[in-house]
Amino acid sequence: MSGHKLLLSCLSLRTGRSRWISRLHDGINACGRASFSNCSPKVCIVGSGPAGFYTAQHLLKARQDVEVDIYERLPVPFGLVRFGVAPDHPEVKNVINTFTQTAKNSRCSFYGNVNVGKDVSIEELQRAYHAVVLSYGAEGNRSMGVPGEDLAGVYSAKDFVGWYNGLPNCQELSPGLNCETAVILGQGNVALDVARILLAPIDILKKTDITQPALEALVKSQVRRVLIVGRRGPIQVACTIKEFREMVNLPDTRPEMMADDFEGVKEALKDLPRPRKRLTELMLKTALEIPGEKEQERRNKASRVWAFRFLRSPIEILANPDNNRTAGIRLAVNRLEGSGEGARAVLTREVEDVTCGLVISSIGYKSLPIDPSLPFDSHKAIVPNNMGRVQHTTGLYCSGWLKTGPTGVIATTMNNSFDTARSVVEDMESGTVDVSAAKPGSQSISGLLEERGVKPVIFSNWEKIDSLEMSRGEASGKPREKLLTVEEMLQVARK
């Protein structure tokens, strides 16, 4: 090659390189990421529990150009998988591996320690993103609405579960376990989780990720009997067969069921759907059948008892003589009107008092509005929506319990979140959500947060917390030992 041609070739390469750098710079300026497209659709998800991560997962899969930012109030991700799933159900927590893959996608970013509604408004997010999906779950408690529910010794299941699972705002709970009998109101899976944790042998619990303070309190616990109370009958219980079977097989415990509660249930079996039929058959067997020799021996040796009580509703929490602590609960005896799943509990005039020092209300979680601009149905405790599209608001969506109310298991939330993600994608493709104009996304929100003194925790910061918790757990034979305060979490994240 001649010197002249070599010079022209070098100049051409340099010019091309300059143009490439210029385009890259433009892409970064417009999108906050090294991308040639300065108008990639930008979606913001509020909440990093199962609903948030499943929504993100489907969006990233459905559109190869979409960029997703997940904002979370706490410095740590995974919501109820971390703070709601029972410590002795580690297999359910394996879904965290899938969520971690999503978080590490090059088109996904996690911003923890950002309180949407306080640090940044929903309206500000809407200005910065093409679509905003609210997936922050149900942080409130349903009230029993009975006298005495504010007495010491009465707790919501949500707070009790948060206490033994390390939710920072539940660490001051310090429940009194110095009584023989505990009453749990509600017969869903959460109620059975709580009953199991109260009664499980310490040797089982100490190998889980239950918090150290909770473990120490349970070592000293005097609770020997747990009543699990429901307002309807055996055919209407809300738990699944897996959780009920775990109670039946729980070491050092025996069931105490009342045969009268199962009158007429056998005859109704043939009309029940298969999952309900299998659960009811197991309850009938537990309540009515004489156990085999080996099982009878196990029950005779048991030091702790659990029981289901049906057709009962709380009408008052009874106080001790000093009127400052729970001493019992007054239950109304109900009768059923109708049959099957749709049967209604109707109060009779009969009541019964149960002596107990601990009452845990497991009658449901409820969502709360986090921003005055958010449409909210306070009666149903959900954001009014159609297939996840928030009513009368283009570009605003919801998924998970905020969309449906607190029902179902993680798989239910997965399907509900995928449906919302499909609605977002449909609206982008139909032009209902205009993605042709560039939006700044996290770039503008990061600026706002910086001005307000808020320092987000990114996913690699969370991994420092994760690593420390696992090494602390390993030292004591547990899967992890959780950090229990936001301050501790931030300290480790920022090291």
C-alpha positions, 0 to 999 in steps of 0.5 A: 500500500502506498503512503498516500493510501495508508494515510487516507485509510488511517484518517478514515478509521479515526473518523469512523471511531470518532463517529462511533464515540459520538453516537455512544455519548449521545446514547448515554446522554439520552438513556443513561445507559451505553445504548445506541437507541435513545428512546428504548421503552423505559419501565419502572417497577415499584416493589421488589417482591415476587410481583415486581420481579415476575413483572420485570422478568416477563417484560424483559423477555417479551421485548428485547429493547425494554429497560426496567428499573426496580425501586424498593423501600428497603435496602434488600430485595425479594419482599415476602420471599425473604420476609414472609416465607416460613424459615422451615420452607427453604425450597420456596425461597429457591425462586430468589435464584430466578429473581437474581438472574433477572436483576443481573440482566443488562437491561434491569437495574435495582434501586433499594432504599428508595421510598416511593411516595416519600423520597420520590412521587408516583407523578415524578416516576410517570414523567421519567418513564414510559410505564410505571408498575406498582407491585409493592404488595400489602403492608397493612393489617386487617383489623378484627374490629373487636374490643381488646384487640389493642391489649398486650399479647395480641399481634397480627400474623403479618407482624409476628411473621415479620418478627421471626423473619427479620423484617426491620420494622417488626424487630421491636415486637418482642412477643410474650410467649410465657403462656401455655395456650395461644389462639390463632384466628384464621385457618390459611397457610400463614396461620399454619406457618405461625402455629408450626413455628410456635410448636416446632422443636428447636432442633429443627428451627435452629437449622433455618434462617429464623432470626437469632432473637426469635430463636432465643425467645422460642427456646424460652417459650412456654406455649404448649397448645395452639388453637387455630380458629376459623369462622366457617367449617372444615370444608371451607378452610383456607390452608392447602394440604401441604401445610396441613400435612406438615402440622399432622407430621410435626414432631413432638405434637399431637392433633386435638380435633373435635369429632362433632365438627365433622358431622355431615362432612363425609357425605359432602366429599363427593361434590368437592373439587379434587384438591379440596377433597384430598385436604378434607379427607386428610382432616377427616382421617386426622379427626376421626380415625384411630391411629396405628400403633406407631402413630399412637405411640408418637402422639402419646409422647408428644408434649405439645398440642394443636387443634382446629376449632371451627364455626367460631368468630372473635367478639372480644379479647379478654383482659387480665385483672389489671386490664393491661394484658390478654387473658383470654378470648370470647368466641361467638359460635356460628352456624353455616348458611348455604354449602360448599365454598360459598357457605356463610358464617352466621352468628348464633347467640351462643358464646364460649371463652377460651383462656389464653395469653397470646392471640395472633390474628391471621385474617389477612394482609391489606394494601395501603395507598402510598401516594395521594395521586394514586387511585385506590379502593379503600373498601377492597384495599386494591388499586382499581384496575383492568388486567393490571391497567390502573383505571383512568390513568394511561401508563400506570399499572399494578401487579400482585396483591395490590392488583388482586388483594392478598390471595394465593401462593407465589405461583398465583402472583407469578401468573397475575404479574405476567398478565400485567406485563402483557398489558404493558407490552400490548399498550406499547405495541398499540401506541396507547403508551407512546414509546417513540419519545425518549424518556430519561428514566433513572437518570432524572430520578437519580438526580432528584434522589441525590438532591434529596439526600437519598442514596440508593442501594444497587444490586451489587451492594445487596450482594455484599449484604447477602454474602455477609449474612450467608457467612454469618449463618455458616458460622452457626450452622444456618443458611444465613443470619439476617441483618435486622436493621436498615442501618446495619444493612446500609453500613454493609452495602456502602463498605 
